[in-house]
Amino acid sequence: MDGSELIFGFLPPQALWVIVAIVVIVLVALIAKGFIDEMKKK
């Protein structure tokens, strides 16, 4: 049994969706910031 199995063994399924949501929000924010910076240059 490795560390990841231990973590997901203790976390409820909802916690996984919270992590996924945070990752998606961060990615969208970074993409939006990069897009805005590109628009400002032009």
Residue pairs with C-beta under 8 A, 6 or more apart in sequence:
8 16
